Amino acid sequence: MRLSSDAKRDSWRTRELYEFLSLIVVGVCFWIIGDRLGLFAAASQFAVQRHLLNFVMLSVCMGGGVFVASVRKSLLLHKAMQARIEAETYAASMARHDALTGLANRRLFHETVEKALACRDPNFHFAVMLIDLDRFKPVNDVHGHAAGNAVLCAIAERLRRALTPDGVVARLGGDEFAAFVPYEADRDRLIRLAEQMIAAIRQPIPWNQGQVDVGATIGIALATDAASDPEMLLHAADVAMYQAKREGRGAVCFFQAEMSLALKARAKLEADLRQAITRREIVPFYQPIVALPGKELIGFEVLARWRHPNDGLITPDKFIPVAEETGMIADLFYGLLRQACSDASAWPAHLQLAVNISPQQVQDQQLAERILQILSETGFSPARLEVEVTETALINDLGAARAALTALQNVGVKIALDDFGTGYSSLYHLRELRFNKIKIDRSYISSLKEGSERTKLVDAIIQLGSSLSLQTTAEGIETPSSLDWLSDQGCNFGQGYLFGQAMPKAAAEDFLKAGKGRAGLGRPPQDESQAAA
């Protein structure tokens, strides 16, 4: 690299010298032409000798060449300096602005907040807003990145218009924006502004003769003496934004001190969960599934339990949402499936395993391949496996769901639609995806009363399954009366406390030995926290 720079410098100097000499030669040529044409004869009276005249005129012509060379070099230097200044100005601007939207970037936003914090004027109040777009990922997945970029630019312009001239809006990265908002000790104004931003973002964005719809959730952190730097304010706004998402998307939330405690607890849970997956502390529990009306045991549903070294047994409702939000769900699921298939390989060959997959996993193009690899490693037959998918997974990306589930069905794995009646499924989805079974959510079964609207809905679901040649499983059966009614209506399978609660491997094997292939009537667990989630 050094040799290349030196070579370029020598080349530039050689070229400059060549141009300088060329201009001098041009001056000499002018002198020769002038002398031959007698242009200098008028000046001969002032010259003592002719050769002195020639020397003077040659010097004048050569000096003219040098002068022209100097002027040209000055002009080139000025042009180069101007270009350099413009390039430095552009680079400085690009270093502080987002290339896509033209908004301030994180660096410029930090500088703005730092200046405001350094001011420390008791009459000057400002807040930091963190704006996170909702439903933005499907825009890229469905319409492509060009649509995503168009949405970001449109949102940027709407935020710029919503903010007052003394405010600053920035794109921090991805679909995350921030706003610096001065205010006059009036929190209501901040709420109104945030709501206006959300309303503006919700307006449809035209794209390819159609439209794209997104939303936004906003967290707000007020600048106080405790906020010593921009990162602290952004972090506080981020905490408030996630709290708003937990309360319901499209909301506004102010940062509160106790949120930090909740955030630390969440961070600890994430760290513990990551270690738990590595250490295989997440283990499978098995809840019996029986055929109706005879109550013959036909298999188990696999339910995750966390054997925490300090907190004891933790149910999935405490950690599965965290695993899904942090992307740990895939490693958790595959580890759980491998252990369950290994356990069940020694059980009677007619017993099946039912496992749940999350909506995020349905988007994984390698889902079917990885499940089949685990079945091959453990020697568990694909015909004994039933994969349960929730209705939410179908809404996110029907095409991806169809590809993944069809690949599994082609090798004999059965597919069940879980929690039917609680999501967004329609007859279209039941027709498009060749489900083998639908599972009626426990919320319908736990409070069945003859003649009630809920009873009519359950009966309608059973009849719908029968008309579409789909088997039905009722979850949450706890009483003999519910069992008898479901059997009379033609429900094919049942599970719930009446047949047995979720149990570890050893207890499941004892259950098999005691029941001899037929599920007994078990009592509901005394501790509801140990119930199947």
VOVO-218067 format. One record per residue (C-alpha): x, y negated, z; residue number from 1; residue in one letter. Coordinates in steps of 0.2 Angstrom, whole numbers, plus 5000, padded with zeros to 4 digits. Layout:
N
<atom <X,Y,Z>,NUM,A>
...
END
This chain:
533
<atom <5000,5000,5000>,1,M>
<atom <5015,4988,5004>,2,R>
<atom <5023,4992,4987>,3,L>
<atom <5007,4988,4978>,4,S>
<atom <5005,4971,4987>,5,S>
<atom <5023,4966,4983>,6,D>
<atom <5021,4972,4965>,7,A>
<atom <5005,4961,4963>,8,K>
<atom <5014,4946,4971>,9,R>
<atom <5029,4948,4959>,10,D>
<atom <5018,4949,4945>,11,S>
<atom <5008,4933,4950>,12,W>
<atom <5025,4924,4951>,13,R>
<atom <5031,4930,4935>,14,T>
<atom <5015,4925,4926>,15,R>
<atom <5016,4908,4934>,16,E>
<atom <5034,4905,4929>,17,L>
<atom <5029,4911,4911>,18,Y>
<atom <5015,4898,4910>,19,E>
<atom <5026,4884,4917>,20,F>
<atom <5039,4887,4904>,21,L>
<atom <5026,4889,4890>,22,S>
<atom <5020,4872,4894>,23,L>
<atom <5037,4865,4894>,24,I>
<atom <5040,4873,4877>,25,V>
<atom <5024,4865,4871>,26,V>
<atom <5031,4848,4876>,27,G>
<atom <5047,4851,4867>,28,V>
<atom <5037,4856,4851>,29,C>
<atom <5028,4840,4853>,30,F>
<atom <5045,4830,4853>,31,W>
<atom <5051,4840,4838>,32,I>
<atom <5035,4836,4828>,33,I>
<atom <5036,4818,4834>,34,G>
<atom <5054,4816,4829>,35,D>
<atom <5051,4823,4812>,36,R>
<atom <5036,4812,4808>,37,L>
<atom <5046,4797,4814>,38,G>
<atom <5034,4793,4828>,39,L>
<atom <5047,4787,4839>,40,F>
<atom <5055,4775,4827>,41,A>
<atom <5046,4760,4834>,42,A>
<atom <5055,4763,4851>,43,A>
<atom <5072,4764,4842>,44,S>
<atom <5075,4745,4845>,45,Q>
<atom <5075,4748,4864>,46,F>
<atom <5087,4762,4863>,47,A>
<atom <5106,4759,4862>,48,V>
<atom <5109,4775,4853>,49,Q>
<atom <5098,4787,4844>,50,R>
<atom <5104,4802,4854>,51,H>
<atom <5098,4792,4870>,52,L>
<atom <5081,4790,4862>,53,L>
<atom <5080,4808,4858>,54,N>
<atom <5085,4812,4876>,55,F>
<atom <5072,4800,4883>,56,V>
<atom <5058,4806,4872>,57,M>
<atom <5062,4825,4875>,58,L>
<atom <5061,4821,4894>,59,S>
<atom <5044,4813,4892>,60,V>
<atom <5037,4827,4882>,61,C>
<atom <5044,4840,4894>,62,M>
<atom <5038,4830,4909>,63,G>
<atom <5021,4830,4901>,64,G>
<atom <5022,4849,4900>,65,G>
<atom <5027,4849,4919>,66,V>
<atom <5013,4837,4923>,67,F>
<atom <5000,4847,4914>,68,V>
<atom <5006,4863,4922>,69,A>
<atom <5005,4855,4939>,70,S>
<atom <4987,4848,4936>,71,V>
<atom <4982,4865,4930>,72,R>
<atom <4989,4874,4945>,73,K>
<atom <4980,4861,4956>,74,S>
<atom <4964,4865,4948>,75,L>
<atom <4966,4884,4949>,76,L>
<atom <4971,4882,4968>,77,L>
<atom <4956,4871,4971>,78,H>
<atom <4944,4883,4962>,79,K>
<atom <4952,4898,4972>,80,A>
<atom <4950,4889,4988>,81,M>
<atom <4932,4885,4984>,82,Q>
<atom <4928,4903,4980>,83,A>
<atom <4937,4909,4996>,84,R>
<atom <4927,4896,5006>,85,I>
<atom <4911,4902,4998>,86,E>
<atom <4916,4921,5001>,87,A>
<atom <4919,4917,5019>,88,E>
<atom <4903,4908,5021>,89,T>
<atom <4894,4923,5013>,90,Y>
<atom <4903,4936,5023>,91,A>
<atom <4899,4926,5039>,92,A>
<atom <4881,4925,5035>,93,S>
<atom <4880,4944,5030>,94,M>
<atom <4889,4948,5046>,95,A>
<atom <4875,4940,5056>,96,R>
<atom <4860,4944,5045>,97,H>
<atom <4851,4960,5040>,98,D>
<atom <4855,4964,5022>,99,A>
<atom <4837,4971,5018>,100,L>
<atom <4826,4959,5026>,101,T>
<atom <4836,4943,5028>,102,G>
<atom <4832,4942,5047>,103,L>
<atom <4845,4940,5060>,104,A>
<atom <4854,4956,5065>,105,N>
<atom <4859,4962,5082>,106,R>
<atom <4875,4952,5082>,107,R>
<atom <4866,4935,5079>,108,L>
<atom <4852,4940,5091>,109,F>
<atom <4865,4943,5105>,110,H>
<atom <4873,4926,5101>,111,E>
<atom <4857,4917,5102>,112,T>
<atom <4852,4925,5119>,113,V>
<atom <4869,4922,5126>,114,E>
<atom <4868,4904,5122>,115,K>
<atom <4851,4903,5130>,116,A>
<atom <4857,4912,5146>,117,L>
<atom <4872,4900,5147>,118,A>
<atom <4861,4885,5147>,119,C>
<atom <4853,4889,5164>,120,R>
<atom <4841,4875,5162>,121,D>
<atom <4827,4878,5176>,122,P>
<atom <4814,4870,5164>,123,N>
<atom <4819,4882,5149>,124,F>
<atom <4811,4899,5149>,125,H>
<atom <4812,4912,5136>,126,F>
<atom <4808,4930,5134>,127,A>
<atom <4814,4945,5123>,128,V>
<atom <4802,4955,5114>,129,M>
<atom <4806,4973,5107>,130,L>
<atom <4794,4977,5092>,131,I>
<atom <4794,4996,5087>,132,D>
<atom <4783,5001,5072>,133,L>
<atom <4771,5015,5074>,134,D>
<atom <4767,5028,5060>,135,R>
<atom <4782,5022,5050>,136,F>
<atom <4791,5039,5048>,137,K>
<atom <4777,5046,5037>,138,P>
<atom <4779,5031,5025>,139,V>
<atom <4796,5037,5021>,140,N>
<atom <4791,5055,5021>,141,D>
<atom <4776,5053,5010>,142,V>
<atom <4779,5038,4999>,143,H>
<atom <4798,5038,4999>,144,G>
<atom <4812,5026,5005>,145,H>
<atom <4807,5012,4992>,146,A>
<atom <4790,5011,5001>,147,A>
<atom <4799,5011,5018>,148,G>
<atom <4810,4996,5012>,149,N>
<atom <4795,4987,5005>,150,A>
<atom <4786,4989,5022>,151,V>
<atom <4801,4983,5032>,152,L>
<atom <4802,4967,5021>,153,C>
<atom <4784,4964,5023>,154,A>
<atom <4784,4966,5042>,155,I>
<atom <4799,4955,5043>,156,A>
<atom <4790,4941,5033>,157,E>
<atom <4775,4942,5044>,158,R>
<atom <4785,4942,5060>,159,L>
<atom <4794,4926,5054>,160,R>
<atom <4778,4918,5050>,161,R>
<atom <4771,4922,5067>,162,A>
<atom <4785,4915,5077>,163,L>
<atom <4788,4897,5081>,164,T>
<atom <4802,4887,5073>,165,P>
<atom <4812,4888,5089>,166,D>
<atom <4811,4907,5090>,167,G>
<atom <4822,4920,5082>,168,V>
<atom <4817,4936,5075>,169,V>
<atom <4829,4950,5071>,170,A>
<atom <4830,4968,5064>,171,R>
<atom <4840,4978,5076>,172,L>
<atom <4840,4994,5065>,173,G>
<atom <4828,5006,5057>,174,G>
<atom <4810,5001,5061>,175,D>
<atom <4815,4991,5077>,176,E>
<atom <4814,4972,5078>,177,F>
<atom <4817,4960,5092>,178,A>
<atom <4811,4942,5095>,179,A>
<atom <4818,4928,5105>,180,F>
<atom <4804,4917,5111>,181,V>
<atom <4805,4901,5121>,182,P>
<atom <4789,4897,5131>,183,Y>
<atom <4783,4885,5145>,184,E>
<atom <4781,4896,5160>,185,A>
<atom <4765,4903,5153>,186,D>
<atom <4765,4922,5151>,187,R>
<atom <4747,4922,5143>,188,D>
<atom <4755,4913,5128>,189,R>
<atom <4767,4927,5126>,190,L>
<atom <4753,4940,5127>,191,I>
<atom <4744,4930,5114>,192,R>
<atom <4759,4929,5102>,193,L>
<atom <4763,4948,5104>,194,A>
<atom <4744,4952,5100>,195,E>
<atom <4745,4941,5085>,196,Q>
<atom <4761,4950,5079>,197,M>
<atom <4753,4967,5081>,198,I>
<atom <4737,4961,5072>,199,A>
<atom <4748,4954,5058>,200,A>
<atom <4758,4971,5056>,201,I>
<atom <4742,4981,5056>,202,R>
<atom <4736,4972,5040>,203,Q>
<atom <4737,4984,5025>,204,P>
<atom <4753,4983,5015>,205,I>
<atom <4750,4985,4996>,206,P>
<atom <4761,4999,4987>,207,W>
<atom <4759,5007,4970>,208,N>
<atom <4741,5002,4967>,209,Q>
<atom <4737,5008,4985>,210,G>
<atom <4741,5003,5002>,211,Q>
<atom <4752,5008,5017>,212,V>
<atom <4746,5006,5035>,213,D>
<atom <4757,5005,5050>,214,V>
<atom <4756,4998,5068>,215,G>
<atom <4767,4991,5082>,216,A>
<atom <4770,4993,5100>,217,T>
<atom <4779,4978,5110>,218,I>
<atom <4789,4977,5126>,219,G>
<atom <4792,4960,5134>,220,I>
<atom <4806,4956,5146>,221,A>
<atom <4807,4939,5154>,222,L>
<atom <4824,4930,5156>,223,A>
<atom <4828,4928,5174>,224,T>
<atom <4843,4925,5185>,225,D>
<atom <4845,4944,5186>,226,A>
<atom <4847,4945,5167>,227,A>
<atom <4865,4942,5165>,228,S>
<atom <4868,4947,5147>,229,D>
<atom <4858,4951,5131>,230,P>
<atom <4860,4970,5132>,231,E>
<atom <4851,4970,5149>,232,M>
<atom <4836,4960,5142>,233,L>
<atom <4835,4971,5127>,234,L>
<atom <4836,4987,5138>,235,H>
<atom <4822,4980,5149>,236,A>
<atom <4811,4976,5134>,237,A>
<atom <4815,4993,5127>,238,D>
<atom <4809,5001,5144>,239,V>
<atom <4793,4991,5143>,240,A>
<atom <4790,4996,5125>,241,M>
<atom <4791,5015,5129>,242,Y>
<atom <4780,5012,5144>,243,Q>
<atom <4767,5004,5132>,244,A>
<atom <4769,5019,5120>,245,K>
<atom <4765,5031,5134>,246,R>
<atom <4749,5021,5139>,247,E>
<atom <4744,5021,5120>,248,G>
<atom <4752,5014,5104>,249,R>
<atom <4748,4997,5098>,250,G>
<atom <4749,4990,5116>,251,A>
<atom <4759,4976,5124>,252,V>
<atom <4768,4979,5141>,253,C>
<atom <4779,4967,5152>,254,F>
<atom <4794,4975,5160>,255,F>
<atom <4792,4979,5179>,256,Q>
<atom <4807,4983,5191>,257,A>
<atom <4799,5000,5195>,258,E>
<atom <4800,5005,5177>,259,M>
<atom <4819,5006,5179>,260,S>
<atom <4816,5020,5192>,261,L>
<atom <4805,5029,5180>,262,A>
<atom <4817,5027,5166>,263,L>
<atom <4831,5034,5177>,264,K>
<atom <4820,5049,5182>,265,A>
<atom <4817,5052,5164>,266,R>
<atom <4835,5051,5159>,267,A>
<atom <4839,5064,5173>,268,K>
<atom <4825,5075,5167>,269,L>
<atom <4832,5075,5149>,270,E>
<atom <4850,5079,5155>,271,A>
<atom <4844,5093,5166>,272,D>
<atom <4833,5100,5152>,273,L>
<atom <4848,5100,5140>,274,R>
<atom <4858,5110,5153>,275,Q>
<atom <4843,5121,5156>,276,A>
<atom <4842,5126,5138>,277,I>
<atom <4861,5129,5137>,278,T>
<atom <4860,5139,5153>,279,R>
<atom <4845,5149,5148>,280,R>
<atom <4835,5143,5163>,281,E>
<atom <4819,5141,5151>,282,I>
<atom <4812,5159,5152>,283,V>
<atom <4796,5167,5144>,284,P>
<atom <4781,5171,5154>,285,F>
<atom <4767,5182,5147>,286,Y>
<atom <4748,5179,5148>,287,Q>
<atom <4737,5194,5143>,288,P>
<atom <4726,5193,5128>,289,I>
<atom <4712,5206,5127>,290,V>
<atom <4700,5212,5114>,291,A>
<atom <4681,5209,5117>,292,L>
<atom <4670,5216,5123>,293,P>
<atom <4680,5231,5129>,294,G>
<atom <4694,5221,5137>,295,K>
<atom <4708,5232,5129>,296,E>
<atom <4725,5223,5130>,297,L>
<atom <4731,5219,5113>,298,I>
<atom <4746,5208,5117>,299,G>
<atom <4753,5192,5127>,300,F>
<atom <4754,5174,5124>,301,E>
<atom <4772,5168,5127>,302,V>
<atom <4772,5153,5139>,303,L>
<atom <4788,5143,5144>,304,A>
<atom <4793,5141,5162>,305,R>
<atom <4808,5132,5169>,306,W>
<atom <4817,5141,5183>,307,R>
<atom <4825,5125,5190>,308,H>
<atom <4839,5128,5202>,309,P>
<atom <4833,5115,5214>,310,N>
<atom <4815,5111,5210>,311,D>
<atom <4809,5129,5208>,312,G>
<atom <4797,5135,5194>,313,L>
<atom <4792,5120,5182>,314,I>
<atom <4777,5122,5171>,315,T>
<atom <4778,5117,5152>,316,P>
<atom <4767,5102,5154>,317,D>
<atom <4782,5093,5163>,318,K>
<atom <4796,5097,5151>,319,F>
<atom <4789,5102,5134>,320,I>
<atom <4784,5084,5129>,321,P>
<atom <4801,5078,5134>,322,V>
<atom <4809,5092,5123>,323,A>
<atom <4798,5086,5108>,324,E>
<atom <4802,5068,5110>,325,E>
<atom <4821,5071,5112>,326,T>
<atom <4822,5084,5098>,327,G>
<atom <4827,5098,5110>,328,M>
<atom <4811,5108,5106>,329,I>
<atom <4819,5118,5092>,330,A>
<atom <4833,5125,5103>,331,D>
<atom <4821,5128,5117>,332,L>
<atom <4809,5137,5106>,333,F>
<atom <4821,5148,5097>,334,Y>
<atom <4830,5153,5113>,335,G>
<atom <4812,5157,5121>,336,L>
<atom <4807,5167,5105>,337,L>
<atom <4823,5177,5105>,338,R>
<atom <4821,5182,5123>,339,Q>
<atom <4802,5186,5121>,340,A>
<atom <4805,5197,5106>,341,C>
<atom <4820,5206,5115>,342,S>
<atom <4808,5209,5130>,343,D>
<atom <4793,5215,5120>,344,A>
<atom <4804,5227,5109>,345,S>
<atom <4803,5240,5122>,346,A>
<atom <4784,5238,5125>,347,W>
<atom <4771,5249,5116>,348,P>
<atom <4771,5245,5097>,349,A>
<atom <4753,5240,5096>,350,H>
<atom <4756,5225,5108>,351,L>
<atom <4758,5208,5099>,352,Q>
<atom <4766,5192,5104>,353,L>
<atom <4759,5175,5102>,354,A>
<atom <4770,5159,5102>,355,V>
<atom <4767,5141,5100>,356,N>
<atom <4777,5130,5088>,357,I>
<atom <4777,5111,5089>,358,S>
<atom <4772,5099,5076>,359,P>
<atom <4790,5093,5074>,360,Q>
<atom <4795,5111,5070>,361,Q>
<atom <4783,5113,5056>,362,V>
<atom <4793,5100,5046>,363,Q>
<atom <4808,5110,5047>,364,D>
<atom <4812,5118,5030>,365,Q>
<atom <4822,5132,5039>,366,Q>
<atom <4808,5137,5051>,367,L>
<atom <4803,5153,5043>,368,A>
<atom <4821,5158,5039>,369,E>
<atom <4826,5156,5058>,370,R>
<atom <4811,5165,5065>,371,I>
<atom <4814,5180,5053>,372,L>
<atom <4832,5180,5058>,373,Q>
<atom <4828,5181,5076>,374,I>
<atom <4815,5195,5072>,375,L>
<atom <4829,5204,5063>,376,S>
<atom <4842,5202,5077>,377,E>
<atom <4830,5209,5090>,378,T>
<atom <4822,5222,5080>,379,G>
<atom <4804,5215,5083>,380,F>
<atom <4792,5218,5068>,381,S>
<atom <4785,5203,5060>,382,P>
<atom <4768,5211,5060>,383,A>
<atom <4768,5210,5079>,384,R>
<atom <4771,5191,5079>,385,L>
<atom <4757,5178,5079>,386,E>
<atom <4763,5160,5077>,387,V>
<atom <4751,5147,5084>,388,E>
<atom <4751,5129,5076>,389,V>
<atom <4741,5114,5083>,390,T>
<atom <4730,5103,5072>,391,E>
<atom <4741,5088,5074>,392,T>
<atom <4755,5097,5064>,393,A>
<atom <4743,5098,5049>,394,L>
<atom <4740,5080,5049>,395,I>
<atom <4758,5075,5049>,396,N>
<atom <4762,5084,5033>,397,D>
<atom <4750,5097,5026>,398,L>
<atom <4762,5101,5012>,399,G>
<atom <4777,5106,5024>,400,A>
<atom <4765,5115,5035>,401,A>
<atom <4758,5125,5020>,402,R>
<atom <4776,5130,5014>,403,A>
<atom <4782,5135,5032>,404,A>
<atom <4767,5145,5037>,405,L>
<atom <4765,5154,5020>,406,T>
<atom <4783,5159,5020>,407,A>
<atom <4779,5168,5037>,408,L>
<atom <4763,5175,5031>,409,Q>
<atom <4771,5183,5016>,410,N>
<atom <4782,5194,5028>,411,V>
<atom <4767,5199,5039>,412,G>
<atom <4767,5186,5053>,413,V>
<atom <4750,5180,5058>,414,K>
<atom <4745,5162,5059>,415,I>
<atom <4733,5155,5072>,416,A>
<atom <4726,5137,5073>,417,L>
<atom <4728,5133,5091>,418,D>
<atom <4717,5121,5102>,419,D>
<atom <4703,5121,5089>,420,F>
<atom <4690,5107,5092>,421,G>
<atom <4702,5095,5100>,422,T>
<atom <4711,5088,5085>,423,G>
<atom <4708,5082,5067>,424,Y>
<atom <4706,5098,5058>,425,S>
<atom <4692,5100,5045>,426,S>
<atom <4685,5113,5033>,427,L>
<atom <4698,5107,5021>,428,Y>
<atom <4712,5113,5032>,429,H>
<atom <4704,5130,5035>,430,L>
<atom <4702,5132,5017>,431,R>
<atom <4720,5126,5012>,432,E>
<atom <4729,5136,5025>,433,L>
<atom <4726,5155,5026>,434,R>
<atom <4724,5156,5045>,435,F>
<atom <4721,5173,5052>,436,N>
<atom <4714,5166,5068>,437,K>
<atom <4707,5151,5077>,438,I>
<atom <4709,5148,5096>,439,K>
<atom <4695,5139,5105>,440,I>
<atom <4702,5127,5117>,441,D>
<atom <4700,5130,5136>,442,R>
<atom <4691,5114,5138>,443,S>
<atom <4676,5121,5129>,444,Y>
<atom <4677,5138,5139>,445,I>
<atom <4680,5132,5157>,446,S>
<atom <4663,5124,5159>,447,S>
<atom <4651,5134,5149>,448,L>
<atom <4633,5133,5153>,449,K>
<atom <4619,5141,5144>,450,E>
<atom <4609,5129,5134>,451,G>
<atom <4622,5115,5135>,452,S>
<atom <4629,5105,5121>,453,E>
<atom <4647,5113,5124>,454,R>
<atom <4639,5131,5123>,455,T>
<atom <4631,5126,5106>,456,K>
<atom <4648,5120,5100>,457,L>
<atom <4657,5136,5105>,458,V>
<atom <4644,5146,5096>,459,D>
<atom <4646,5136,5081>,460,A>
<atom <4665,5138,5081>,461,I>
<atom <4663,5157,5083>,462,I>
<atom <4650,5158,5068>,463,Q>
<atom <4662,5147,5058>,464,L>
<atom <4676,5159,5060>,465,G>
<atom <4665,5174,5056>,466,S>
<atom <4659,5166,5040>,467,S>
<atom <4677,5162,5035>,468,L>
<atom <4683,5180,5040>,469,S>
<atom <4694,5172,5054>,470,L>
<atom <4695,5180,5071>,471,Q>
<atom <4692,5169,5086>,472,T>
<atom <4701,5169,5103>,473,T>
<atom <4693,5160,5118>,474,A>
<atom <4706,5153,5130>,475,E>
<atom <4703,5149,5148>,476,G>
<atom <4690,5163,5153>,477,I>
<atom <4688,5163,5171>,478,E>
<atom <4671,5170,5175>,479,T>
<atom <4662,5187,5171>,480,P>
<atom <4647,5177,5165>,481,S>
<atom <4658,5167,5152>,482,S>
<atom <4666,5184,5146>,483,L>
<atom <4649,5192,5144>,484,D>
<atom <4642,5177,5134>,485,W>
<atom <4657,5175,5123>,486,L>
<atom <4656,5194,5119>,487,S>
<atom <4638,5193,5115>,488,D>
<atom <4641,5179,5103>,489,Q>
<atom <4654,5189,5094>,490,G>
<atom <4671,5181,5100>,491,C>
<atom <4685,5193,5095>,492,N>
<atom <4698,5190,5109>,493,F>
<atom <4700,5182,5126>,494,G>
<atom <4713,5176,5138>,495,Q>
<atom <4712,5167,5155>,496,G>
<atom <4714,5170,5173>,497,Y>
<atom <4700,5183,5173>,498,L>
<atom <4712,5195,5164>,499,F>
<atom <4728,5189,5172>,500,G>
<atom <4739,5174,5174>,501,Q>
<atom <4756,5170,5165>,502,A>
<atom <4769,5182,5173>,503,M>
<atom <4788,5185,5171>,504,P>
<atom <4794,5200,5162>,505,K>
<atom <4795,5212,5177>,506,A>
<atom <4777,5208,5182>,507,A>
<atom <4771,5210,5164>,508,A>
<atom <4779,5227,5163>,509,E>
<atom <4771,5232,5180>,510,D>
<atom <4755,5226,5173>,511,F>
<atom <4757,5237,5158>,512,L>
<atom <4760,5252,5169>,513,K>
<atom <4746,5249,5180>,514,A>
<atom <4733,5244,5167>,515,G>
<atom <4738,5259,5155>,516,K>
<atom <4735,5248,5140>,517,G>
<atom <4719,5240,5147>,518,R>
<atom <4718,5223,5155>,519,A>
<atom <4712,5223,5173>,520,G>
<atom <4701,5209,5180>,521,L>
<atom <4714,5197,5189>,522,G>
<atom <4710,5183,5201>,523,R>
<atom <4714,5165,5197>,524,P>
<atom <4731,5160,5204>,525,P>
<atom <4730,5151,5221>,526,Q>
<atom <4742,5138,5216>,527,D>
<atom <4736,5129,5201>,528,E>
<atom <4753,5122,5197>,529,S>
<atom <4758,5140,5192>,530,Q>
<atom <4744,5142,5180>,531,A>
<atom <4747,5143,5161>,532,A>
<atom <4749,5126,5153>,533,A>
END
